[in-house]
């Protein structure tokens, strides 16, 4: 999945350019250049990593944390959401109910569905789409 690999690649750039204190002091512009995405696109990805605690903004740079993309972002919710709506079709159209039942923020459910639509092109899951997610560790 290119999106996940992209986040991992950005984390690798930060990690491989850290100083002895573990801080990557490259400018955002330089990170963007190394990453190969527009400056604004890179900022959006960095903000996502900051929001979910995969990196921390330090004085003069970024520090990678021990968190992983799959386990600590809404991406990890995909399988849980799909299994929930499979068992509870009545909550399919309510992000609010899904968030309450899974005890997660509403925004994370929205983001997870956004990734689902991005990956599969539709918000209508079926068993053929759920099984590959299980195998990938969701």
BAFIDREN-484278 format. One record per residue: x, y, z of N, C-alpha, C, O in turn; residue in one letter. Coordinates in steps of 0.1 Angstrom, whole numbers, plus 5000, padded with zeros to 4 digits. Layout:
n_u->X n_v->Y n_w->Z ca_u->X ca_v->Y ca_w->Z c_u->X c_v->Y c_w->Z o_u->X o_v->Y o_w->Z rest->A
...
This chain:
n_u->5008 n_v->4988 n_w->5000 ca_u->5000 ca_v->5000 ca_w->5000 c_u->5009 c_v->5012 c_w->5000 o_u->5016 o_v->5015 o_w->5010 rest->X
n_u->5008 n_v->5020 n_w->4989 ca_u->5017 ca_v->5031 ca_w->4987 c_u->5016 c_v->5041 c_w->4998 o_u->5027 o_v->5047 o_w->5002 rest->X
n_u->5005 n_v->5044 n_w->5003 ca_u->5003 ca_v->5055 ca_w->5013 c_u->5011 c_v->5051 c_w->5026 o_u->5018 o_v->5059 o_w->5031 rest->X
n_u->5010 n_v->5039 n_w->5030 ca_u->5017 ca_v->5034 ca_w->5042 c_u->5032 c_v->5034 c_w->5040 o_u->5039 o_v->5039 o_w->5048 rest->X
n_u->5036 n_v->5029 n_w->5028 ca_u->5050 ca_v->5029 ca_w->5025 c_u->5055 c_v->5044 c_w->5024 o_u->5067 o_v->5046 o_w->5028 rest->X
n_u->5047 n_v->5053 n_w->5019 ca_u->5051 ca_v->5067 ca_w->5019 c_u->5054 c_v->5072 c_w->5033 o_u->5064 o_v->5079 o_w->5035 rest->X
n_u->5045 n_v->5070 n_w->5042 ca_u->5047 ca_v->5074 ca_w->5056 c_u->5060 c_v->5068 c_w->5062 o_u->5068 o_v->5075 o_w->5068 rest->X
n_u->5062 n_v->5055 n_w->5059 ca_u->5074 ca_v->5048 ca_w->5064 c_u->5086 c_v->5054 c_w->5058 o_u->5096 o_v->5056 o_w->5065 rest->X
n_u->5086 n_v->5058 n_w->5045 ca_u->5097 ca_v->5063 ca_w->5038 c_u->5101 c_v->5077 c_w->5044 o_u->5112 o_v->5081 o_w->5046 rest->X
n_u->5091 n_v->5085 n_w->5047 ca_u->5093 ca_v->5098 ca_w->5054 c_u->5099 c_v->5096 c_w->5068 o_u->5108 o_v->5104 o_w->5071 rest->X
n_u->5094 n_v->5086 n_w->5075 ca_u->5100 ca_v->5083 ca_w->5088 c_u->5115 c_v->5079 c_w->5087 o_u->5123 o_v->5083 o_w->5095 rest->X
n_u->5118 n_v->5071 n_w->5076 ca_u->5132 ca_v->5067 ca_w->5074 c_u->5141 c_v->5079 c_w->5071 o_u->5152 o_v->5080 o_w->5075 rest->X
n_u->5135 n_v->5089 n_w->5063 ca_u->5143 ca_v->5101 ca_w->5060 c_u->5147 c_v->5108 c_w->5073 o_u->5158 o_v->5112 o_w->5075 rest->X
n_u->5137 n_v->5110 n_w->5082 ca_u->5139 ca_v->5116 ca_w->5095 c_u->5149 c_v->5109 c_w->5103 o_u->5158 o_v->5115 o_w->5109 rest->X
n_u->5147 n_v->5096 n_w->5104 ca_u->5156 ca_v->5088 ca_w->5112 c_u->5170 c_v->5087 c_w->5107 o_u->5179 o_v->5088 o_w->5115 rest->X
n_u->5172 n_v->5086 n_w->5094 ca_u->5185 ca_v->5085 ca_w->5089 c_u->5193 c_v->5098 c_w->5088 o_u->5205 o_v->5098 o_w->5085 rest->X
n_u->5186 n_v->5109 n_w->5091 ca_u->5193 ca_v->5122 ca_w->5091 c_u->5193 c_v->5128 c_w->5105 o_u->5193 o_v->5141 o_w->5107 rest->X
n_u->5192 n_v->5120 n_w->5115 ca_u->5192 ca_v->5125 ca_w->5129 c_u->5207 c_v->5127 c_w->5134 o_u->5216 o_v->5120 o_w->5130 rest->X
n_u->5208 n_v->5137 n_w->5143 ca_u->5221 ca_v->5139 ca_w->5149 c_u->5223 c_v->5130 c_w->5161 o_u->5215 o_v->5121 o_w->5163 rest->X
n_u->5234 n_v->5133 n_w->5169 ca_u->5237 ca_v->5124 ca_w->5180 c_u->5226 c_v->5125 c_w->5191 o_u->5225 o_v->5116 o_w->5200 rest->X
n_u->5218 n_v->5135 n_w->5191 ca_u->5207 ca_v->5136 ca_w->5201 c_u->5194 c_v->5130 c_w->5195 o_u->5183 o_v->5130 o_w->5202 rest->X
n_u->5194 n_v->5124 n_w->5183 ca_u->5183 ca_v->5118 ca_w->5177 c_u->5173 c_v->5127 c_w->5171 o_u->5162 o_v->5124 o_w->5169 rest->X
n_u->5178 n_v->5139 n_w->5168 ca_u->5169 ca_v->5150 ca_w->5161 c_u->5174 c_v->5152 c_w->5147 o_u->5185 o_v->5154 o_w->5144 rest->X
n_u->5164 n_v->5151 n_w->5138 ca_u->5166 ca_v->5154 ca_w->5124 c_u->5165 c_v->5169 c_w->5123 o_u->5154 o_v->5175 o_w->5124 rest->X
n_u->5176 n_v->5176 n_w->5119 ca_u->5175 ca_v->5191 ca_w->5118 c_u->5175 c_v->5196 c_w->5104 o_u->5177 o_v->5207 o_w->5101 rest->X
n_u->5171 n_v->5187 n_w->5095 ca_u->5169 ca_v->5191 ca_w->5081 c_u->5157 c_v->5200 c_w->5080 o_u->5147 o_v->5199 o_w->5088 rest->X
n_u->5158 n_v->5210 n_w->5071 ca_u->5146 ca_v->5219 ca_w->5069 c_u->5135 c_v->5211 c_w->5063 o_u->5137 o_v->5201 o_w->5057 rest->X
n_u->5123 n_v->5216 n_w->5065 ca_u->5111 ca_v->5210 ca_w->5059 c_u->5113 c_v->5210 c_w->5043 o_u->5108 o_v->5200 o_w->5037 rest->X
n_u->5119 n_v->5220 n_w->5038 ca_u->5121 ca_v->5221 ca_w->5024 c_u->5131 c_v->5209 c_w->5019 o_u->5129 o_v->5203 o_w->5009 rest->X
n_u->5141 n_v->5207 n_w->5027 ca_u->5151 ca_v->5196 ca_w->5024 c_u->5144 c_v->5183 c_w->5025 o_u->5146 o_v->5174 o_w->5017 rest->X
n_u->5136 n_v->5181 n_w->5036 ca_u->5129 ca_v->5168 ca_w->5038 c_u->5120 c_v->5166 c_w->5026 o_u->5119 o_v->5155 o_w->5020 rest->X
n_u->5113 n_v->5176 n_w->5021 ca_u->5104 ca_v->5176 ca_w->5010 c_u->5112 c_v->5171 c_w->4997 o_u->5108 o_v->5163 o_w->4989 rest->X
n_u->5124 n_v->5177 n_w->4995 ca_u->5132 ca_v->5174 ca_w->4984 c_u->5137 c_v->5159 c_w->4984 o_u->5136 o_v->5152 o_w->4974 rest->X
n_u->5141 n_v->5155 n_w->4996 ca_u->5145 ca_v->5141 ca_w->4997 c_u->5133 c_v->5131 c_w->4995 o_u->5135 o_v->5120 o_w->4990 rest->X
n_u->5122 n_v->5135 n_w->5000 ca_u->5110 ca_v->5127 ca_w->4999 c_u->5104 c_v->5127 c_w->4985 o_u->5098 o_v->5117 o_w->4981 rest->X
n_u->5106 n_v->5137 n_w->4978 ca_u->5102 ca_v->5137 ca_w->4964 c_u->5087 c_v->5141 c_w->4962 o_u->5081 o_v->5138 o_w->4952 rest->X
n_u->5082 n_v->5149 n_w->4971 ca_u->5068 ca_v->5153 ca_w->4971 c_u->5068 c_v->5169 c_w->4972 o_u->5078 o_v->5174 o_w->4977 rest->X
n_u->5058 n_v->5175 n_w->4968 ca_u->5057 ca_v->5190 ca_w->4969 c_u->5059 c_v->5194 c_w->4984 o_u->5056 o_v->5186 o_w->4993 rest->X
n_u->5063 n_v->5206 n_w->4986 ca_u->5065 ca_v->5211 ca_w->4999 c_u->5052 c_v->5210 c_w->5007 o_u->5052 o_v->5205 o_w->5019 rest->X
n_u->5041 n_v->5214 n_w->5001 ca_u->5028 ca_v->5214 ca_w->5008 c_u->5024 c_v->5199 c_w->5011 o_u->5018 o_v->5196 o_w->5021 rest->X
n_u->5026 n_v->5191 n_w->5001 ca_u->5023 ca_v->5177 ca_w->5003 c_u->5031 c_v->5170 c_w->5014 o_u->5025 o_v->5162 o_w->5022 rest->X
n_u->5043 n_v->5174 n_w->5015 ca_u->5052 ca_v->5169 ca_w->5026 c_u->5048 c_v->5174 c_w->5039 o_u->5047 o_v->5167 o_w->5049 rest->X
n_u->5044 n_v->5187 n_w->5040 ca_u->5039 ca_v->5193 ca_w->5052 c_u->5027 c_v->5185 c_w->5057 o_u->5025 o_v->5183 o_w->5069 rest->X
n_u->5018 n_v->5182 n_w->5048 ca_u->5006 ca_v->5175 ca_w->5052 c_u->5009 c_v->5161 c_w->5058 o_u->5004 o_v->5157 o_w->5068 rest->X
n_u->5019 n_v->5154 n_w->5052 ca_u->5023 ca_v->5141 ca_w->5057 c_u->5030 c_v->5143 c_w->5071 o_u->5028 o_v->5135 o_w->5080 rest->X
n_u->5038 n_v->5153 n_w->5072 ca_u->5045 ca_v->5155 ca_w->5085 c_u->5035 c_v->5159 c_w->5096 o_u->5036 o_v->5154 o_w->5107 rest->X
n_u->5025 n_v->5166 n_w->5092 ca_u->5014 ca_v->5170 ca_w->5102 c_u->5007 c_v->5157 c_w->5107 o_u->5003 o_v->5156 o_w->5118 rest->X
n_u->5004 n_v->5148 n_w->5097 ca_u->4998 ca_v->5135 ca_w->5101 c_u->5007 c_v->5128 c_w->5111 o_u->5002 o_v->5122 o_w->5121 rest->X
n_u->5020 n_v->5127 n_w->5108 ca_u->5029 ca_v->5120 ca_w->5117 c_u->5030 c_v->5126 c_w->5130 o_u->5031 o_v->5119 o_w->5140 rest->X
n_u->5029 n_v->5140 n_w->5131 ca_u->5029 ca_v->5147 ca_w->5143 c_u->5016 c_v->5144 c_w->5151 o_u->5017 o_v->5141 o_w->5163 rest->X
n_u->5005 n_v->5145 n_w->5144 ca_u->4992 ca_v->5143 ca_w->5151 c_u->4991 c_v->5130 c_w->5158 o_u->4985 o_v->5129 o_w->5168 rest->X
n_u->4996 n_v->5119 n_w->5151 ca_u->4995 ca_v->5106 ca_w->5157 c_u->5007 c_v->5102 c_w->5165 o_u->5009 o_v->5090 o_w->5168 rest->X
n_u->5016 n_v->5111 n_w->5168 ca_u->5028 ca_v->5108 ca_w->5177 c_u->5039 c_v->5100 c_w->5171 o_u->5046 o_v->5094 o_w->5178 rest->X
n_u->5039 n_v->5099 n_w->5158 ca_u->5050 ca_v->5091 ca_w->5152 c_u->5063 c_v->5099 c_w->5151 o_u->5074 o_v->5093 o_w->5150 rest->X
n_u->5062 n_v->5112 n_w->5151 ca_u->5073 ca_v->5121 ca_w->5153 c_u->5070 c_v->5132 c_w->5163 o_u->5058 o_v->5134 o_w->5165 rest->X
n_u->5080 n_v->5138 n_w->5168 ca_u->5078 ca_v->5149 ca_w->5177 c_u->5086 c_v->5161 c_w->5172 o_u->5096 o_v->5159 o_w->5166 rest->X
n_u->5080 n_v->5173 n_w->5173 ca_u->5087 ca_v->5185 ca_w->5169 c_u->5095 c_v->5189 c_w->5180 o_u->5090 o_v->5192 o_w->5191 rest->X
n_u->5108 n_v->5190 n_w->5178 ca_u->5118 ca_v->5195 ca_w->5188 c_u->5123 c_v->5208 c_w->5184 o_u->5120 o_v->5213 o_w->5173 rest->X
n_u->5130 n_v->5215 n_w->5193 ca_u->5136 ca_v->5227 ca_w->5189 c_u->5146 c_v->5225 c_w->5178 o_u->5156 o_v->5218 o_w->5180 rest->X
n_u->5143 n_v->5230 n_w->5166 ca_u->5152 ca_v->5229 ca_w->5155 c_u->5150 c_v->5216 c_w->5147 o_u->5158 o_v->5214 o_w->5138 rest->X
n_u->5140 n_v->5208 n_w->5149 ca_u->5139 ca_v->5196 ca_w->5141 c_u->5128 c_v->5187 c_w->5145 o_u->5119 o_v->5190 o_w->5153 rest->X
n_u->5129 n_v->5174 n_w->5140 ca_u->5119 ca_v->5164 ca_w->5143 c_u->5127 c_v->5152 c_w->5149 o_u->5138 o_v->5149 o_w->5146 rest->X
n_u->5120 n_v->5145 n_w->5158 ca_u->5125 ca_v->5133 ca_w->5164 c_u->5115 c_v->5122 c_w->5162 o_u->5103 o_v->5123 o_w->5165 rest->X
n_u->5119 n_v->5110 n_w->5156 ca_u->5111 ca_v->5099 ca_w->5154 c_u->5108 c_v->5092 c_w->5167 o_u->5117 o_v->5090 o_w->5175 rest->X
n_u->5096 n_v->5088 n_w->5170 ca_u->5092 ca_v->5081 ca_w->5182 c_u->5093 c_v->5066 c_w->5178 o_u->5096 o_v->5062 o_w->5167 rest->X
n_u->5089 n_v->5058 n_w->5188 ca_u->5089 ca_v->5043 ca_w->5186 c_u->5075 c_v->5038 c_w->5180 o_u->5074 o_v->5026 o_w->5177 rest->X
n_u->5066 n_v->5047 n_w->5178 ca_u->5053 ca_v->5043 ca_w->5173 c_u->5054 c_v->5039 c_w->5158 o_u->5063 o_v->5044 o_w->5151 rest->X
n_u->5045 n_v->5030 n_w->5154 ca_u->5045 ca_v->5025 ca_w->5141 c_u->5032 c_v->5030 c_w->5133 o_u->5022 o_v->5032 o_w->5140 rest->X
n_u->5033 n_v->5031 n_w->5120 ca_u->5023 ca_v->5036 ca_w->5112 c_u->5010 c_v->5028 c_w->5113 o_u->4999 o_v->5033 o_w->5115 rest->X
n_u->5011 n_v->5015 n_w->5113 ca_u->4999 ca_v->5006 ca_w->5113 c_u->4992 c_v->5007 c_w->5127 o_u->4980 o_v->5008 o_w->5128 rest->X
n_u->5000 n_v->5006 n_w->5138 ca_u->4994 ca_v->5004 ca_w->5151 c_u->4989 c_v->5017 c_w->5157 o_u->4980 o_v->5017 o_w->5166 rest->X
n_u->4994 n_v->5029 n_w->5153 ca_u->4991 ca_v->5041 ca_w->5160 c_u->4985 c_v->5052 c_w->5152 o_u->4985 o_v->5064 o_w->5155 rest->X
n_u->4978 n_v->5048 n_w->5141 ca_u->4971 ca_v->5058 ca_w->5133 c_u->4957 c_v->5052 c_w->5129 o_u->4955 o_v->5040 o_w->5132 rest->X
n_u->4948 n_v->5059 n_w->5124 ca_u->4935 ca_v->5054 ca_w->5120 c_u->4936 c_v->5042 c_w->5110 o_u->4926 o_v->5035 o_w->5108 rest->X
n_u->4947 n_v->5040 n_w->5104 ca_u->4949 ca_v->5028 ca_w->5095 c_u->4946 c_v->5015 c_w->5103 o_u->4941 o_v->5006 o_w->5097 rest->X
n_u->4950 n_v->5015 n_w->5115 ca_u->4948 ca_v->5003 ca_w->5124 c_u->4933 c_v->5001 c_w->5126 o_u->4929 o_v->4989 o_w->5130 rest->X
n_u->4925 n_v->5011 n_w->5124 ca_u->4910 ca_v->5009 ca_w->5127 c_u->4903 c_v->5003 c_w->5115 o_u->4892 o_v->4998 o_w->5117 rest->X
n_u->4909 n_v->5002 n_w->5104 ca_u->4902 ca_v->4997 ca_w->5092 c_u->4895 c_v->4984 c_w->5094 o_u->4883 o_v->4982 o_w->5092 rest->X
n_u->4903 n_v->4974 n_w->5098 ca_u->4898 ca_v->4961 ca_w->5100 c_u->4887 c_v->4961 c_w->5111 o_u->4876 o_v->4954 o_w->5110 rest->X
n_u->4889 n_v->4968 n_w->5122 ca_u->4879 ca_v->4968 ca_w->5133 c_u->4866 c_v->4974 c_w->5128 o_u->4856 o_v->4969 o_w->5131 rest->X
n_u->4867 n_v->4985 n_w->5120 ca_u->4855 ca_v->4991 ca_w->5115 c_u->4848 c_v->4982 c_w->5105 o_u->4836 o_v->4980 o_w->5106 rest->X
n_u->4855 n_v->4976 n_w->5096 ca_u->4849 ca_v->4967 ca_w->5087 c_u->4843 c_v->4955 c_w->5093 o_u->4832 o_v->4951 o_w->5089 rest->X
n_u->4849 n_v->4949 n_w->5103 ca_u->4843 ca_v->4938 ca_w->5111 c_u->4831 c_v->4943 c_w->5119 o_u->4821 o_v->4936 o_w->5119 rest->X
n_u->4831 n_v->4955 n_w->5124 ca_u->4820 ca_v->4960 ca_w->5131 c_u->4808 c_v->4962 c_w->5122 o_u->4797 o_v->4958 o_w->5125 rest->X
n_u->4810 n_v->4968 n_w->5110 ca_u->4798 ca_v->4970 ca_w->5101 c_u->4794 c_v->4957 c_w->5095 o_u->4782 o_v->4956 o_w->5091 rest->X
n_u->4802 n_v->4947 n_w->5094 ca_u->4798 ca_v->4934 ca_w->5089 c_u->4788 c_v->4928 c_w->5099 o_u->4778 o_v->4922 o_w->5096 rest->X
n_u->4792 n_v->4929 n_w->5112 ca_u->4784 ca_v->4923 ca_w->5123 c_u->4772 c_v->4932 c_w->5127 o_u->4761 o_v->4928 o_w->5131 rest->X
n_u->4773 n_v->4945 n_w->5125 ca_u->4763 ca_v->4955 ca_w->5128 c_u->4760 c_v->4964 c_w->5116 o_u->4764 o_v->4976 o_w->5117 rest->X
n_u->4754 n_v->4959 n_w->5106 ca_u->4751 ca_v->4967 ca_w->5094 c_u->4743 c_v->4980 c_w->5098 o_u->4743 o_v->4990 o_w->5090 rest->X
n_u->4736 n_v->4980 n_w->5109 ca_u->4728 ca_v->4992 ca_w->5113 c_u->4737 c_v->5004 c_w->5116 o_u->4731 o_v->5015 o_w->5116 rest->X
n_u->4750 n_v->5002 n_w->5118 ca_u->4758 ca_v->5014 ca_w->5121 c_u->4767 c_v->5018 c_w->5109 o_u->4775 o_v->5026 o_w->5111 rest->X
n_u->4765 n_v->5011 n_w->5098 ca_u->4773 ca_v->5014 ca_w->5086 c_u->4773 c_v->5028 c_w->5083 o_u->4784 o_v->5034 o_w->5079 rest->X
n_u->4762 n_v->5035 n_w->5083 ca_u->4762 ca_v->5049 ca_w->5078 c_u->4764 c_v->5059 c_w->5089 o_u->4762 o_v->5071 o_w->5087 rest->X
n_u->4768 n_v->5055 n_w->5101 ca_u->4770 ca_v->5064 ca_w->5112 c_u->4784 c_v->5063 c_w->5118 o_u->4788 o_v->5054 o_w->5125 rest->X
n_u->4793 n_v->5073 n_w->5114 ca_u->4806 ca_v->5073 ca_w->5119 c_u->4806 c_v->5076 c_w->5134 o_u->4814 o_v->5070 o_w->5141 rest->X
n_u->4796 n_v->5083 n_w->5139 ca_u->4795 ca_v->5086 ca_w->5153 c_u->4792 c_v->5073 c_w->5161 o_u->4799 o_v->5071 o_w->5171 rest->X
n_u->4783 n_v->5065 n_w->5156 ca_u->4780 ca_v->5052 ca_w->5163 c_u->4793 c_v->5043 c_w->5163 o_u->4796 o_v->5036 o_w->5172 rest->X
n_u->4799 n_v->5042 n_w->5151 ca_u->4811 ca_v->5034 ca_w->5150 c_u->4822 c_v->5039 c_w->5160 o_u->4828 o_v->5030 o_w->5167 rest->X
n_u->4824 n_v->5052 n_w->5161 ca_u->4834 ca_v->5057 ca_w->5170 c_u->4830 c_v->5054 c_w->5185 o_u->4839 o_v->5050 o_w->5193 rest->X
n_u->4817 n_v->5055 n_w->5188 ca_u->4813 ca_v->5052 ca_w->5202 c_u->4815 c_v->5037 c_w->5205 o_u->4820 o_v->5033 o_w->5215 rest->X
n_u->4811 n_v->5028 n_w->5195 ca_u->4812 ca_v->5014 ca_w->5198 c_u->4827 c_v->5009 c_w->5198 o_u->4830 o_v->5000 o_w->5206 rest->X
n_u->4835 n_v->5016 n_w->5191 ca_u->4849 ca_v->5012 ca_w->5191 c_u->4858 c_v->5020 c_w->5201 o_u->4869 o_v->5018 o_w->5203 rest->X
n_u->4851 n_v->5030 n_w->5208 ca_u->4857 ca_v->5038 ca_w->5218 c_u->4870 c_v->5046 c_w->5212 o_u->4880 o_v->5046 o_w->5218 rest->X
n_u->4868 n_v->5052 n_w->5201 ca_u->4878 ca_v->5059 ca_w->5194 c_u->4873 c_v->5073 c_w->5190 o_u->4860 o_v->5075 o_w->5189 rest->X
n_u->4881 n_v->5083 n_w->5187 ca_u->4876 ca_v->5096 ca_w->5182 c_u->4869 c_v->5095 c_w->5169 o_u->4872 o_v->5087 o_w->5160 rest->X
n_u->4858 n_v->5103 n_w->5168 ca_u->4850 ca_v->5104 ca_w->5156 c_u->4859 c_v->5107 c_w->5144 o_u->4858 o_v->5101 o_w->5133 rest->X
n_u->4869 n_v->5116 n_w->5145 ca_u->4878 ca_v->5120 ca_w->5134 c_u->4886 c_v->5108 c_w->5129 o_u->4889 o_v->5107 o_w->5118 rest->X
n_u->4890 n_v->5099 n_w->5139 ca_u->4898 ca_v->5087 ca_w->5134 c_u->4889 c_v->5078 c_w->5126 o_u->4895 o_v->5072 o_w->5116 rest->X
n_u->4877 n_v->5077 n_w->5129 ca_u->4868 ca_v->5068 ca_w->5121 c_u->4867 c_v->5075 c_w->5107 o_u->4867 o_v->5068 o_w->5097 rest->X
n_u->4865 n_v->5088 n_w->5106 ca_u->4864 ca_v->5095 ca_w->5093 c_u->4877 c_v->5093 c_w->5085 o_u->4876 o_v->5090 o_w->5073 rest->X
n_u->4888 n_v->5094 n_w->5092 ca_u->4901 ca_v->5092 ca_w->5085 c_u->4903 c_v->5078 c_w->5080 o_u->4907 o_v->5076 o_w->5069 rest->X
n_u->4899 n_v->5068 n_w->5088 ca_u->4900 ca_v->5054 ca_w->5084 c_u->4892 c_v->5052 c_w->5072 o_u->4896 o_v->5045 o_w->5063 rest->X
n_u->4879 n_v->5057 n_w->5072 ca_u->4871 ca_v->5055 ca_w->5060 c_u->4876 c_v->5062 c_w->5048 o_u->4875 o_v->5057 o_w->5037 rest->X
n_u->4883 n_v->5073 n_w->5050 ca_u->4889 ca_v->5080 ca_w->5039 c_u->4900 c_v->5072 c_w->5033 o_u->4901 o_v->5071 o_w->5021 rest->X
n_u->4908 n_v->5065 n_w->5041 ca_u->4918 ca_v->5056 ca_w->5036 c_u->4912 c_v->5044 c_w->5029 o_u->4917 o_v->5040 o_w->5018 rest->X
n_u->4901 n_v->5039 n_w->5034 ca_u->4894 ca_v->5028 ca_w->5028 c_u->4890 c_v->5032 c_w->5014 o_u->4892 o_v->5024 o_w->5004 rest->X
n_u->4883 n_v->5043 n_w->5013 ca_u->4879 ca_v->5047 ca_w->5000 c_u->4890 c_v->5050 c_w->4990 o_u->4890 o_v->5047 o_w->4978 rest->X
n_u->4901 n_v->5055 n_w->4996 ca_u->4913 ca_v->5058 ca_w->4988 c_u->4919 c_v->5045 c_w->4983 o_u->4923 o_v->5044 o_w->4971 rest->X
n_u->4920 n_v->5035 n_w->4991 ca_u->4926 ca_v->5022 ca_w->4988 c_u->4917 c_v->5014 c_w->4978 o_u->4922 o_v->5008 o_w->4969 rest->X
n_u->4904 n_v->5014 n_w->4981 ca_u->4895 ca_v->5005 ca_w->4974 c_u->4885 c_v->5012 c_w->4964 o_u->4878 o_v->5005 o_w->4956 rest->X
n_u->4884 n_v->5025 n_w->4965 ca_u->4876 ca_v->5033 ca_w->4956 c_u->4861 c_v->5032 c_w->4959 o_u->4853 o_v->5037 o_w->4951 rest->X
n_u->4857 n_v->5027 n_w->4971 ca_u->4843 ca_v->5026 ca_w->4974 c_u->4842 c_v->5024 c_w->4989 o_u->4851 o_v->5019 o_w->4995 rest->X
n_u->4830 n_v->5028 n_w->4994 ca_u->4828 ca_v->5026 ca_w->5009 c_u->4818 c_v->5014 c_w->5011 o_u->4810 o_v->5014 o_w->5020 rest->X
n_u->4819 n_v->5004 n_w->5002 ca_u->4811 ca_v->4993 ca_w->5003 c_u->4819 c_v->4980 c_w->5005 o_u->4822 o_v->4973 o_w->4995 rest->X
n_u->4823 n_v->4977 n_w->5017 ca_u->4832 ca_v->4965 ca_w->5020 c_u->4825 c_v->4952 c_w->5017 o_u->4813 o_v->4951 o_w->5019 rest->X
n_u->4833 n_v->4943 n_w->5013 ca_u->4828 ca_v->4929 ca_w->5012 c_u->4839 c_v->4920 c_w->5017 o_u->4850 o_v->4924 o_w->5020 rest->X
n_u->4836 n_v->4907 n_w->5019 ca_u->4845 ca_v->4898 ca_w->5025 c_u->4858 c_v->4897 c_w->5017 o_u->4869 o_v->4895 o_w->5023 rest->X
n_u->4858 n_v->4898 n_w->5004 ca_u->4870 ca_v->4897 ca_w->4996 c_u->4880 c_v->4909 c_w->4999 o_u->4892 o_v->4907 o_w->4997 rest->X
n_u->4875 n_v->4920 n_w->5004 ca_u->4883 ca_v->4931 ca_w->5007 c_u->4888 c_v->4930 c_w->5022 o_u->4899 o_v->4935 o_w->5025 rest->X
n_u->4880 n_v->4924 n_w->5031 ca_u->4884 ca_v->4923 ca_w->5045 c_u->4895 c_v->4914 c_w->5047 o_u->4905 o_v->4917 o_w->5054 rest->X
n_u->4895 n_v->4902 n_w->5040 ca_u->4906 ca_v->4892 ca_w->5042 c_u->4920 c_v->4897 c_w->5039 o_u->4929 o_v->4894 o_w->5047 rest->X
n_u->4922 n_v->4904 n_w->5028 ca_u->4936 ca_v->4909 ca_w->5025 c_u->4940 c_v->4919 c_w->5036 o_u->4952 o_v->4919 o_w->5039 rest->X
n_u->4931 n_v->4926 n_w->5042 ca_u->4935 ca_v->4935 ca_w->5053 c_u->4939 c_v->4927 c_w->5065 o_u->4949 o_v->4931 o_w->5072 rest->X
n_u->4932 n_v->4917 n_w->5068 ca_u->4936 ca_v->4908 ca_w->5079 c_u->4950 c_v->4903 c_w->5077 o_u->4959 o_v->4902 o_w->5086 rest->X
n_u->4953 n_v->4898 n_w->5065 ca_u->4966 ca_v->4892 ca_w->5062 c_u->4977 c_v->4903 c_w->5062 o_u->4989 o_v->4899 o_w->5065 rest->X
n_u->4974 n_v->4915 n_w->5060 ca_u->4984 ca_v->4926 ca_w->5061 c_u->4986 c_v->4931 c_w->5075 o_u->4994 o_v->4940 o_w->5078 rest->X
n_u->4979 n_v->4925 n_w->5085 ca_u->4981 ca_v->4929 ca_w->5099 c_u->4972 c_v->4939 c_w->5104 o_u->4975 o_v->4945 o_w->5115 rest->X
n_u->4962 n_v->4943 n_w->5097 ca_u->4953 ca_v->4953 ca_w->5103 c_u->4945 c_v->4947 c_w->5114 o_u->4936 o_v->4954 o_w->5120 rest->X
